Amino acid sequence: MTESRERLEALTSWHHDWSGLRVAVFGLGVTGFSVADTLAELGAEVLVVASRADAERAMLLEVIGAELLEEPDLSTPPARLVEFDPELVVVSPGFHWDHPLLLWADRSDLTVWGDIELAWRLRDKVGEPADWICVTGTNGKTTTVQLTATMLLAGGSRVAPCGNIGVPVLDAIRDPQGFDVLVVELSSYQLHWVNRNRGGELSPYSAACLNIADDHLDWHGSLEAYIAAKAKVYDNTQVACVYNRADQNTLRMVEEAEVVEGARAIGFGLDIPGPSDFGIVDGILCDRAFLEDRRNSAIELTTLDELAEAGLAAPHVVANILAASALARSYGVEPQVIRDVLTAFRLDAHRIELVRVEAGVSWVDDSKATNPHAADASLRAYPSVVWVVGGLLKGVDVDQLVAAHATRLRGAVLIGVDRGALLAAFERHAPGLPVLEVEADETEGVMPLAVRLAGGLAREGDTVLLAPAAASMDQFADYAERGRLFQAAVNEFFGGEADDDEPASRPPGA
């Protein structure tokens, strides 16, 4: 073992000596900058390698004393990177595992960390390290993280939601106020890089994988590799492994995980819960896990009627609520606190968000449904749908999704670059269904045309549902821009903003 590798294994605290360590940081997005900023603060020598660099971040790198190597073509390692001779590479989540720079790092026998491993090693900066509650899954991560963090906060903990939710974990562990617990959203990209190096193994207080469906297969290469990455969330869990009873993949993950002795498997689902589960009995959400007599009784958390009043009654949202409740209860949050939080909690924008109702037709923005699994959950919430669908499919198959919902569709409006696969699926499984295409090339022209076409198909009692089942980057900056432009087009189509007393969001059947 080289002296450099021995040093890296021993670097497990903010208060260890990181000075002079040569670190190459791959990527300069939000995560990459947080890595560079952290390492510069520790006194490491930092070289950031990026194919393109935001001007403000590039300027800040100079201020903090890190070097930027901006090279549009990274198909081979740049000479400056080779000359820098890094002892450590820290990779941003957007870099594929088989990126030429990472293959070079592997051939050069360099140690590679992700930002999550770096944050875990440095988590003691401001004193006693916070507990980590980790959440992953194909869909529902952000909502579950927000719910869990809100419940913990209401229960009296100092808490920060962070990770893939938008706030880098490295920013959270460096916050001078410190926290009792971090609720960390982990993408499959981030999980790919964890638990690979001695000294950096995560050990969450509790962890959850909400569900598994085909997604990011273009990154991981196969469904098996994607599942293997997600399964890492349960490694070394201390208290509760929360899994989805309706998803056998998550059950197998828990069964196969190496956990701390005494950690429990806690199932959640929309059916009747068994002992050690969360579920629903006669419209009541119940905890049968965190009480003494769990074989013969249950604790009431809230009701489906109360969730409907709060706009939280869609089935996939209820599942997220049960998962978040399980995580919060594992940390000691009282049932009444959870009930109070659910009374006030509201979903983020672009998550089954009702834009307006006109002539008996509901217009719903679920732009966050960026893969078939999320779109499936959204479609199931409505009986008769004009479906606005399409975008960048990321290598996933939409055939099964179209087949499953053909009977509930009034029509479909296709957007995005991957319309061919959708057209073929509709021809196979819904040959008589009206299917219209939006061929606009400019971002600003997509949604006005999509809304006009959908409006021509919809009838009283229908829902026009933007649930694209695809990523947005082919035509939009992100799913939020896609949703904003859809909402603007809907309001423009009907001659202006919705009435002030029109609810911003309402669940199906509320």
ZIWOKA-V924300 format. One record per residue. N is the residue number from 1. RES is the residue in three letters. SS is DSSP state (h for helix, s for strand, l for the rest). OMEGA is omega in whole degrees, 0 to 359 (NA if undefined). NEAR is the number of other ideal C-beta (glycine too) atoms within 10 Angstrom. Layout:
n=N res=RES ss=SS omega=OMEGA near=NEAR
n=N res=RES ss=SS omega=OMEGA near=NEAR
//
This chain:
n=1 res=MET ss=l omega=181 near=6
n=2 res=THR ss=l omega=178 near=10
n=3 res=GLU ss=h omega=180 near=8
n=4 res=SER ss=h omega=181 near=16
n=5 res=ARG ss=h omega=177 near=16
n=6 res=GLU ss=h omega=179 near=9
n=7 res=ARG ss=h omega=181 near=16
n=8 res=LEU ss=h omega=179 near=21
n=9 res=GLU ss=h omega=183 near=14
n=10 res=ALA ss=h omega=182 near=12
n=11 res=LEU ss=l omega=184 near=19
n=12 res=THR ss=l omega=180 near=17
n=13 res=SER ss=l omega=173 near=14
n=14 res=TRP ss=l omega=189 near=18
n=15 res=HIS ss=l omega=171 near=9
n=16 res=HIS ss=l omega=185 near=14
n=17 res=ASP ss=l omega=178 near=12
n=18 res=TRP ss=l omega=188 near=20
n=19 res=SER ss=l omega=176 near=9
n=20 res=GLY ss=l omega=180 near=9
n=21 res=LEU ss=l omega=181 near=19
n=22 res=ARG ss=s omega=184 near=14
n=23 res=VAL ss=s omega=171 near=26
n=24 res=ALA ss=s omega=179 near=26
n=25 res=VAL ss=s omega=181 near=34
n=26 res=PHE ss=s omega=178 near=24
n=27 res=GLY ss=l omega=180 near=24
n=28 res=LEU ss=l omega=168 near=26
n=29 res=GLY ss=l omega=179 near=16
n=30 res=VAL ss=h omega=181 near=15
n=31 res=THR ss=h omega=181 near=26
n=32 res=GLY ss=h omega=178 near=26
n=33 res=PHE ss=h omega=179 near=27
n=34 res=SER ss=h omega=178 near=22
n=35 res=VAL ss=h omega=181 near=28
n=36 res=ALA ss=h omega=180 near=28
n=37 res=ASP ss=h omega=180 near=22
n=38 res=THR ss=h omega=183 near=27
n=39 res=LEU ss=h omega=177 near=24
n=40 res=ALA ss=h omega=178 near=19
n=41 res=GLU ss=h omega=180 near=16
n=42 res=LEU ss=l omega=179 near=19
n=43 res=GLY ss=l omega=177 near=13
n=44 res=ALA ss=l omega=171 near=22
n=45 res=GLU ss=s omega=190 near=18
n=46 res=VAL ss=s omega=171 near=26
n=47 res=LEU ss=s omega=179 near=23
n=48 res=VAL ss=s omega=181 near=27
n=49 res=VAL ss=s omega=182 near=27
n=50 res=ALA ss=s omega=177 near=23
n=51 res=SER ss=l omega=174 near=12
n=52 res=ARG ss=l omega=186 near=9
n=53 res=ALA ss=l omega=172 near=21
n=54 res=ASP ss=l omega=187 near=13
n=55 res=ALA ss=h omega=182 near=7
n=56 res=GLU ss=h omega=180 near=9
n=57 res=ARG ss=h omega=178 near=18
n=58 res=ALA ss=h omega=178 near=16
n=59 res=MET ss=h omega=180 near=11
n=60 res=LEU ss=h omega=177 near=16
n=61 res=LEU ss=h omega=179 near=24
n=62 res=GLU ss=h omega=180 near=10
n=63 res=VAL ss=h omega=184 near=9
n=64 res=ILE ss=h omega=175 near=14
n=65 res=GLY ss=l omega=176 near=13
n=66 res=ALA ss=l omega=181 near=22
n=67 res=GLU ss=s omega=178 near=16
n=68 res=LEU ss=s omega=172 near=20
n=69 res=LEU ss=s omega=180 near=18
n=70 res=GLU ss=s omega=186 near=13
n=71 res=GLU ss=l omega=183 near=19
n=72 res=PRO ss=l omega=181 near=7
n=73 res=ASP ss=l omega=179 near=8
n=74 res=LEU ss=l omega=179 near=18
n=75 res=SER ss=l omega=172 near=8
n=76 res=THR ss=l omega=181 near=12
n=77 res=PRO ss=l omega=179 near=18
n=78 res=PRO ss=l omega=182 near=16
n=79 res=ALA ss=h omega=182 near=10
n=80 res=ARG ss=h omega=178 near=13
n=81 res=LEU ss=h omega=179 near=21
n=82 res=VAL ss=h omega=179 near=12
n=83 res=GLU ss=h omega=181 near=8
n=84 res=PHE ss=h omega=176 near=18
n=85 res=ASP ss=l omega=185 near=11
n=86 res=PRO ss=l omega=172 near=22
n=87 res=GLU ss=l omega=183 near=20
n=88 res=LEU ss=s omega=170 near=24
n=89 res=VAL ss=s omega=171 near=24
n=90 res=VAL ss=s omega=190 near=28
n=91 res=VAL ss=s omega=175 near=28
n=92 res=SER ss=l omega=185 near=23
n=93 res=PRO ss=l omega=184 near=22
n=94 res=GLY ss=l omega=180 near=14
n=95 res=PHE ss=l omega=175 near=22
n=96 res=HIS ss=l omega=180 near=16
n=97 res=TRP ss=l omega=181 near=17
n=98 res=ASP ss=l omega=175 near=10
n=99 res=HIS ss=l omega=181 near=16
n=100 res=PRO ss=h omega=179 near=14
n=101 res=LEU ss=h omega=179 near=23
n=102 res=LEU ss=h omega=174 near=18
n=103 res=LEU ss=h omega=176 near=13
n=104 res=TRP ss=h omega=179 near=16
n=105 res=ALA ss=h omega=179 near=21
n=106 res=ASP ss=h omega=178 near=13
n=107 res=ARG ss=h omega=181 near=9
n=108 res=SER ss=l omega=179 near=12
n=109 res=ASP ss=l omega=178 near=9
n=110 res=LEU ss=l omega=174 near=17
n=111 res=THR ss=s omega=180 near=19
n=112 res=VAL ss=s omega=173 near=20
n=113 res=TRP ss=s omega=165 near=22
n=114 res=GLY ss=s omega=180 near=26
n=115 res=ASP ss=h omega=182 near=26
n=116 res=ILE ss=h omega=177 near=28
n=117 res=GLU ss=h omega=178 near=21
n=118 res=LEU ss=h omega=180 near=25
n=119 res=ALA ss=h omega=179 near=28
n=120 res=TRP ss=h omega=181 near=24
n=121 res=ARG ss=h omega=187 near=21
n=122 res=LEU ss=l omega=193 near=24
n=123 res=ARG ss=l omega=181 near=24
n=124 res=ASP ss=l omega=186 near=15
n=125 res=LYS ss=l omega=188 near=19
n=126 res=VAL ss=l omega=177 near=15
n=127 res=GLY ss=l omega=180 near=7
n=128 res=GLU ss=l omega=183 near=9
n=129 res=PRO ss=l omega=175 near=17
n=130 res=ALA ss=l omega=169 near=24
n=131 res=ASP ss=s omega=176 near=21
n=132 res=TRP ss=s omega=168 near=27
n=133 res=ILE ss=s omega=189 near=29
n=134 res=CYS ss=s omega=183 near=29
n=135 res=VAL ss=s omega=172 near=33
n=136 res=THR ss=s omega=183 near=31
n=137 res=GLY ss=l omega=179 near=27
n=138 res=THR ss=l omega=182 near=23
n=139 res=ASN ss=l omega=174 near=26
n=140 res=GLY ss=l omega=185 near=27
n=141 res=LYS ss=h omega=187 near=23
n=142 res=THR ss=h omega=178 near=20
n=143 res=THR ss=h omega=181 near=25
n=144 res=THR ss=h omega=177 near=29
n=145 res=VAL ss=h omega=180 near=27
n=146 res=GLN ss=h omega=178 near=20
n=147 res=LEU ss=h omega=182 near=29
n=148 res=THR ss=h omega=181 near=31
n=149 res=ALA ss=h omega=180 near=25
n=150 res=THR ss=h omega=177 near=21
n=151 res=MET ss=h omega=180 near=27
n=152 res=LEU ss=h omega=178 near=29
n=153 res=LEU ss=h omega=179 near=20
n=154 res=ALA ss=h omega=178 near=19
n=155 res=GLY ss=l omega=174 near=18
n=156 res=GLY ss=l omega=179 near=12
n=157 res=SER ss=l omega=169 near=19
n=158 res=ARG ss=l omega=192 near=14
n=159 res=VAL ss=s omega=174 near=24
n=160 res=ALA ss=s omega=169 near=24
n=161 res=PRO ss=s omega=186 near=24
n=162 res=CYS ss=s omega=181 near=24
n=163 res=GLY ss=s omega=183 near=29
n=164 res=ASN ss=l omega=179 near=23
n=165 res=ILE ss=l omega=177 near=21
n=166 res=GLY ss=l omega=178 near=10
n=167 res=VAL ss=l omega=181 near=18
n=168 res=PRO ss=l omega=179 near=24
n=169 res=VAL ss=h omega=180 near=27
n=170 res=LEU ss=h omega=175 near=25
n=171 res=ASP ss=h omega=181 near=17
n=172 res=ALA ss=h omega=183 near=23
n=173 res=ILE ss=h omega=178 near=26
n=174 res=ARG ss=l omega=180 near=19
n=175 res=ASP ss=l omega=186 near=16
n=176 res=PRO ss=l omega=181 near=6
n=177 res=GLN ss=l omega=180 near=7
n=178 res=GLY ss=l omega=182 near=16
n=179 res=PHE ss=l omega=172 near=20
n=180 res=ASP ss=l omega=186 near=15
n=181 res=VAL ss=s omega=171 near=22
n=182 res=LEU ss=s omega=172 near=28
n=183 res=VAL ss=s omega=194 near=34
n=184 res=VAL ss=s omega=173 near=29
n=185 res=GLU ss=s omega=184 near=24
n=186 res=LEU ss=l omega=174 near=30
n=187 res=SER ss=l omega=177 near=20
n=188 res=SER ss=h omega=178 near=24
n=189 res=TYR ss=h omega=180 near=21
n=190 res=GLN ss=h omega=181 near=26
n=191 res=LEU ss=h omega=178 near=25
n=192 res=HIS ss=h omega=187 near=22
n=193 res=TRP ss=l omega=183 near=25
n=194 res=VAL ss=l omega=172 near=22
n=195 res=ASN ss=l omega=179 near=17
n=196 res=ARG ss=l omega=188 near=14
n=197 res=ASN ss=l omega=179 near=18
n=198 res=ARG ss=l omega=180 near=10
n=199 res=GLY ss=l omega=183 near=12
n=200 res=GLY ss=l omega=184 near=22
n=201 res=GLU ss=l omega=178 near=16
n=202 res=LEU ss=l omega=173 near=22
n=203 res=SER ss=l omega=183 near=16
n=204 res=PRO ss=l omega=172 near=27
n=205 res=TYR ss=l omega=173 near=20
n=206 res=SER ss=s omega=183 near=28
n=207 res=ALA ss=s omega=179 near=33
n=208 res=ALA ss=s omega=163 near=33
n=209 res=CYS ss=s omega=191 near=31
n=210 res=LEU ss=l omega=184 near=25
n=211 res=ASN ss=l omega=177 near=24
n=212 res=ILE ss=l omega=173 near=24
n=213 res=ALA ss=l omega=180 near=19
n=214 res=ASP ss=l omega=177 near=19
n=215 res=ASP ss=l omega=177 near=24
n=216 res=HIS ss=l omega=179 near=21
n=217 res=LEU ss=h omega=177 near=16
n=218 res=ASP ss=h omega=180 near=12
n=219 res=TRP ss=h omega=187 near=21
n=220 res=HIS ss=h omega=178 near=21
n=221 res=GLY ss=l omega=179 near=14
n=222 res=SER ss=l omega=176 near=9
n=223 res=LEU ss=h omega=180 near=16
n=224 res=GLU ss=h omega=180 near=9
n=225 res=ALA ss=h omega=178 near=16
n=226 res=TYR ss=h omega=179 near=23
n=227 res=ILE ss=h omega=180 near=17
n=228 res=ALA ss=h omega=177 near=15
n=229 res=ALA ss=h omega=180 near=23
n=230 res=LYS ss=h omega=184 near=26
n=231 res=ALA ss=h omega=181 near=20
n=232 res=LYS ss=h omega=182 near=26
n=233 res=VAL ss=h omega=183 near=28
n=234 res=TYR ss=h omega=183 near=27
n=235 res=ASP ss=l omega=173 near=20
n=236 res=ASN ss=l omega=179 near=16
n=237 res=THR ss=l omega=188 near=28
n=238 res=GLN ss=l omega=191 near=18
n=239 res=VAL ss=l omega=188 near=19
n=240 res=ALA ss=s omega=171 near=25
n=241 res=CYS ss=s omega=185 near=27
n=242 res=VAL ss=s omega=184 near=33
n=243 res=TYR ss=s omega=184 near=31
n=244 res=ASN ss=s omega=181 near=25
n=245 res=ARG ss=l omega=181 near=19
n=246 res=ALA ss=l omega=183 near=14
n=247 res=ASP ss=l omega=184 near=20
n=248 res=GLN ss=h omega=178 near=11
n=249 res=ASN ss=h omega=182 near=18
n=250 res=THR ss=h omega=176 near=28
n=251 res=LEU ss=h omega=179 near=17
n=252 res=ARG ss=h omega=177 near=14
n=253 res=MET ss=h omega=181 near=25
n=254 res=VAL ss=h omega=181 near=23
n=255 res=GLU ss=h omega=184 near=11
n=256 res=GLU ss=h omega=185 near=9
n=257 res=ALA ss=l omega=171 near=20
n=258 res=GLU ss=l omega=185 near=10
n=259 res=VAL ss=l omega=175 near=20
n=260 res=VAL ss=l omega=181 near=13
n=261 res=GLU ss=l omega=181 near=5
n=262 res=GLY ss=l omega=177 near=7
n=263 res=ALA ss=l omega=184 near=22
n=264 res=ARG ss=s omega=171 near=16
n=265 res=ALA ss=s omega=182 near=18
n=266 res=ILE ss=s omega=180 near=27
n=267 res=GLY ss=s omega=172 near=26
n=268 res=PHE ss=s omega=180 near=31
n=269 res=GLY ss=l omega=183 near=20
n=270 res=LEU ss=l omega=179 near=17
n=271 res=ASP ss=l omega=181 near=13
n=272 res=ILE ss=l omega=183 near=13
n=273 res=PRO ss=l omega=169 near=24
n=274 res=GLY ss=l omega=175 near=14
n=275 res=PRO ss=l omega=182 near=13
n=276 res=SER ss=l omega=181 near=16
n=277 res=ASP ss=s omega=167 near=23
n=278 res=PHE ss=s omega=182 near=28
n=279 res=GLY ss=s omega=187 near=21
n=280 res=ILE ss=s omega=177 near=20
n=281 res=VAL ss=s omega=178 near=13
n=282 res=ASP ss=l omega=177 near=8
n=283 res=GLY ss=l omega=181 near=10
n=284 res=ILE ss=s omega=175 near=16
n=285 res=LEU ss=s omega=190 near=28
n=286 res=CYS ss=s omega=171 near=23
n=287 res=ASP ss=s omega=174 near=24
n=288 res=ARG ss=l omega=183 near=23
n=289 res=ALA ss=l omega=188 near=26
n=290 res=PHE ss=l omega=173 near=21
n=291 res=LEU ss=l omega=187 near=16
n=292 res=GLU ss=l omega=185 near=7
n=293 res=ASP ss=l omega=187 near=9
n=294 res=ARG ss=l omega=178 near=17
n=295 res=ARG ss=l omega=186 near=10
n=296 res=ASN ss=l omega=183 near=9
n=297 res=SER ss=l omega=181 near=10
n=298 res=ALA ss=l omega=177 near=21
n=299 res=ILE ss=s omega=177 near=20
n=300 res=GLU ss=s omega=178 near=13
n=301 res=LEU ss=s omega=178 near=23
n=302 res=THR ss=s omega=179 near=22
n=303 res=THR ss=s omega=177 near=16
n=304 res=LEU ss=h omega=178 near=19
n=305 res=ASP ss=h omega=179 near=11
n=306 res=GLU ss=h omega=178 near=17
n=307 res=LEU ss=h omega=178 near=22
n=308 res=ALA ss=h omega=179 near=17
n=309 res=GLU ss=h omega=181 near=14
n=310 res=ALA ss=l omega=181 near=19
n=311 res=GLY ss=l omega=186 near=20
n=312 res=LEU ss=l omega=190 near=25
n=313 res=ALA ss=l omega=177 near=21
n=314 res=ALA ss=l omega=187 near=24
n=315 res=PRO ss=h omega=182 near=15
n=316 res=HIS ss=h omega=175 near=23
n=317 res=VAL ss=h omega=177 near=23
n=318 res=VAL ss=h omega=177 near=21
n=319 res=ALA ss=h omega=177 near=26
n=320 res=ASN ss=h omega=179 near=30
n=321 res=ILE ss=h omega=179 near=28
n=322 res=LEU ss=h omega=178 near=29
n=323 res=ALA ss=h omega=179 near=30
n=324 res=ALA ss=h omega=179 near=34
n=325 res=SER ss=h omega=178 near=31
n=326 res=ALA ss=h omega=178 near=27
n=327 res=LEU ss=h omega=180 near=31
n=328 res=ALA ss=h omega=179 near=31
n=329 res=ARG ss=h omega=177 near=26
n=330 res=SER ss=h omega=180 near=25
n=331 res=TYR ss=l omega=174 near=22
n=332 res=GLY ss=l omega=179 near=12
n=333 res=VAL ss=l omega=184 near=23
n=334 res=GLU ss=l omega=182 near=15
n=335 res=PRO ss=h omega=181 near=19
n=336 res=GLN ss=h omega=177 near=12
n=337 res=VAL ss=h omega=178 near=19
n=338 res=ILE ss=h omega=180 near=25
n=339 res=ARG ss=h omega=180 near=16
n=340 res=ASP ss=h omega=179 near=14
n=341 res=VAL ss=h omega=183 near=23
n=342 res=LEU ss=h omega=176 near=22
n=343 res=THR ss=h omega=186 near=13
n=344 res=ALA ss=h omega=187 near=9
n=345 res=PHE ss=l omega=175 near=19
n=346 res=ARG ss=l omega=179 near=13
n=347 res=LEU ss=l omega=173 near=22
n=348 res=ASP ss=l omega=175 near=12
n=349 res=ALA ss=l omega=175 near=15
n=350 res=HIS ss=l omega=172 near=21
n=351 res=ARG ss=l omega=186 near=23
n=352 res=ILE ss=l omega=184 near=26
n=353 res=GLU ss=s omega=178 near=23
n=354 res=LEU ss=s omega=181 near=20
n=355 res=VAL ss=s omega=176 near=24
n=356 res=ARG ss=s omega=175 near=19
n=357 res=VAL ss=s omega=180 near=16
n=358 res=GLU ss=s omega=177 near=17
n=359 res=ALA ss=l omega=178 near=10
n=360 res=GLY ss=l omega=179 near=10
n=361 res=VAL ss=s omega=177 near=20
n=362 res=SER ss=s omega=178 near=19
n=363 res=TRP ss=s omega=190 near=29
n=364 res=VAL ss=s omega=179 near=25
n=365 res=ASP ss=s omega=171 near=27
n=366 res=ASP ss=l omega=181 near=25
n=367 res=SER ss=l omega=179 near=26
n=368 res=LYS ss=l omega=177 near=26
n=369 res=ALA ss=l omega=189 near=27
n=370 res=THR ss=l omega=177 near=25
n=371 res=ASN ss=l omega=184 near=22
n=372 res=PRO ss=h omega=180 near=28
n=373 res=HIS ss=h omega=179 near=23
n=374 res=ALA ss=h omega=179 near=23
n=375 res=ALA ss=h omega=177 near=24
n=376 res=ASP ss=h omega=179 near=19
n=377 res=ALA ss=h omega=181 near=23
n=378 res=SER ss=h omega=180 near=29
n=379 res=LEU ss=h omega=181 near=23
n=380 res=ARG ss=l omega=183 near=15
n=381 res=ALA ss=l omega=186 near=21
n=382 res=TYR ss=l omega=185 near=22
n=383 res=PRO ss=l omega=184 near=11
n=384 res=SER ss=l omega=195 near=15
n=385 res=VAL ss=s omega=159 near=24
n=386 res=VAL ss=s omega=194 near=25
n=387 res=TRP ss=s omega=172 near=31
n=388 res=VAL ss=s omega=194 near=29
n=389 res=VAL ss=s omega=173 near=30
n=390 res=GLY ss=l omega=182 near=27
n=391 res=GLY ss=l omega=179 near=26
n=392 res=LEU ss=s omega=190 near=18
n=393 res=LEU ss=l omega=174 near=25
n=394 res=LYS ss=l omega=175 near=17
n=395 res=GLY ss=l omega=182 near=14
n=396 res=VAL ss=l omega=183 near=23
n=397 res=ASP ss=l omega=180 near=13
n=398 res=VAL ss=l omega=185 near=22
n=399 res=ASP ss=h omega=183 near=16
n=400 res=GLN ss=h omega=180 near=14
n=401 res=LEU ss=h omega=180 near=24
n=402 res=VAL ss=h omega=180 near=26
n=403 res=ALA ss=h omega=184 near=14
n=404 res=ALA ss=h omega=188 near=14
n=405 res=HIS ss=h omega=183 near=21
n=406 res=ALA ss=h omega=185 near=17
n=407 res=THR ss=h omega=181 near=10
n=408 res=ARG ss=h omega=186 near=14
n=409 res=LEU ss=s omega=170 near=22
n=410 res=ARG ss=s omega=180 near=19
n=411 res=GLY ss=s omega=180 near=21
n=412 res=ALA ss=s omega=175 near=27
n=413 res=VAL ss=s omega=186 near=25
n=414 res=LEU ss=s omega=175 near=23
n=415 res=ILE ss=l omega=171 near=29
n=416 res=GLY ss=l omega=186 near=24
n=417 res=VAL ss=l omega=185 near=13
n=418 res=ASP ss=l omega=184 near=21
n=419 res=ARG ss=h omega=184 near=19
n=420 res=GLY ss=h omega=180 near=10
n=421 res=ALA ss=h omega=179 near=16
n=422 res=LEU ss=h omega=179 near=26
n=423 res=LEU ss=h omega=180 near=15
n=424 res=ALA ss=h omega=180 near=13
n=425 res=ALA ss=h omega=179 near=21
n=426 res=PHE ss=h omega=179 near=25
n=427 res=GLU ss=h omega=180 near=12
n=428 res=ARG ss=h omega=193 near=12
n=429 res=HIS ss=h omega=178 near=17
n=430 res=ALA ss=l omega=188 near=18
n=431 res=PRO ss=l omega=180 near=9
n=432 res=GLY ss=l omega=184 near=7
n=433 res=LEU ss=l omega=173 near=17
n=434 res=PRO ss=s omega=180 near=15
n=435 res=VAL ss=s omega=183 near=22
n=436 res=LEU ss=s omega=181 near=17
n=437 res=GLU ss=s omega=172 near=17
n=438 res=VAL ss=l omega=183 near=22
n=439 res=GLU ss=l omega=179 near=10
n=440 res=ALA ss=l omega=180 near=15
n=441 res=ASP ss=l omega=183 near=7
n=442 res=GLU ss=l omega=181 near=7
n=443 res=THR ss=h omega=186 near=15
n=444 res=GLU ss=h omega=183 near=10
n=445 res=GLY ss=h omega=187 near=15
n=446 res=VAL ss=h omega=188 near=24
n=447 res=MET ss=h omega=176 near=29
n=448 res=PRO ss=h omega=179 near=18
n=449 res=LEU ss=h omega=179 near=17
n=450 res=ALA ss=h omega=181 near=26
n=451 res=VAL ss=h omega=179 near=27
n=452 res=ARG ss=h omega=180 near=15
n=453 res=LEU ss=h omega=179 near=22
n=454 res=ALA ss=h omega=179 near=29
n=455 res=GLY ss=h omega=178 near=19
n=456 res=GLY ss=h omega=180 near=12
n=457 res=LEU ss=h omega=190 near=20
n=458 res=ALA ss=l omega=176 near=22
n=459 res=ARG ss=l omega=180 near=12
n=460 res=GLU ss=l omega=182 near=8
n=461 res=GLY ss=l omega=180 near=11
n=462 res=ASP ss=l omega=169 near=22
n=463 res=THR ss=s omega=170 near=24
n=464 res=VAL ss=s omega=191 near=28
n=465 res=LEU ss=s omega=169 near=25
n=466 res=LEU ss=s omega=177 near=33
n=467 res=ALA ss=l omega=198 near=29
n=468 res=PRO ss=l omega=182 near=32
n=469 res=ALA ss=l omega=186 near=26
n=470 res=ALA ss=l omega=175 near=29
n=471 res=ALA ss=s omega=190 near=21
n=472 res=SER ss=l omega=195 near=22
n=473 res=MET ss=l omega=176 near=16
n=474 res=ASP ss=l omega=184 near=15
n=475 res=GLN ss=l omega=185 near=22
n=476 res=PHE ss=l omega=179 near=24
n=477 res=ALA ss=l omega=181 near=11
n=478 res=ASP ss=l omega=182 near=14
n=479 res=TYR ss=h omega=181 near=23
n=480 res=ALA ss=h omega=177 near=15
n=481 res=GLU ss=h omega=178 near=16
n=482 res=ARG ss=h omega=180 near=30
n=483 res=GLY ss=h omega=180 near=24
n=484 res=ARG ss=h omega=181 near=18
n=485 res=LEU ss=h omega=174 near=23
n=486 res=PHE ss=h omega=180 near=30
n=487 res=GLN ss=h omega=179 near=23
n=488 res=ALA ss=h omega=180 near=16
n=489 res=ALA ss=h omega=177 near=24
n=490 res=VAL ss=h omega=182 near=24
n=491 res=ASN ss=h omega=177 near=16
n=492 res=GLU ss=h omega=180 near=14
n=493 res=PHE ss=h omega=181 near=17
n=494 res=PHE ss=l omega=171 near=16
n=495 res=GLY ss=l omega=176 near=7
n=496 res=GLY ss=l omega=182 near=8
n=497 res=GLU ss=l omega=175 near=12
n=498 res=ALA ss=l omega=177 near=18
n=499 res=ASP ss=l omega=182 near=9
n=500 res=ASP ss=l omega=182 near=5
n=501 res=ASP ss=l omega=176 near=5
n=502 res=GLU ss=l omega=181 near=13
n=503 res=PRO ss=l omega=179 near=12
n=504 res=ALA ss=l omega=182 near=13
n=505 res=SER ss=l omega=178 near=19
n=506 res=ARG ss=l omega=181 near=18
n=507 res=PRO ss=l omega=175 near=21
n=508 res=PRO ss=l omega=176 near=18
n=509 res=GLY ss=l omega=182 near=11
n=510 res=ALA ss=l omega=NA near=16
//
